[in-house]
């Protein structure tokens, strides 16, 4: 744990101090978890339409479930690479998400902000996929991908 203090650039005397520093960092990090302004409305609209939603993430399961719950979305299944042993863009993670919502891949749409991990990976698994580029940064490199700039563009 002393390594964490080295990375943070803070000198500590022992592992107990390093752990305290790390836990303090985690508390502050979690305090700033926020959903984008368009998330609640689109999730409500999709749920009202009877559609199922899952969260697919390359993060550790416990942390990602805590984040989703903190955002008021704890009812959604979280498909986390940390629990599966494979991560996006591996098609298996997307297929696992389809199973979680009891739908075939052809009926599912992945919306993600990473062109390769989210969009190409989902397409390779047989899902529809859209790149969410909130800042218009995709440029010509990803001109062939379907792109939206806000979740409100989903129909």
Secondary structure, DSSP 8 states (H G I E B T S, - for coil): -HHHHHHHT---SSHHHHHHHHHHHHHHHHHT----TTHHHHHHHHHHTT---EEEESS-HHHHHHHHHHTT-TTSEEEEHHHHS--TTSHHHHHHHHHHTT--GGG-EEEES-IIIIIIHHHHTT-EEEEE-TTS--TGGGTTS-EESSGGG--
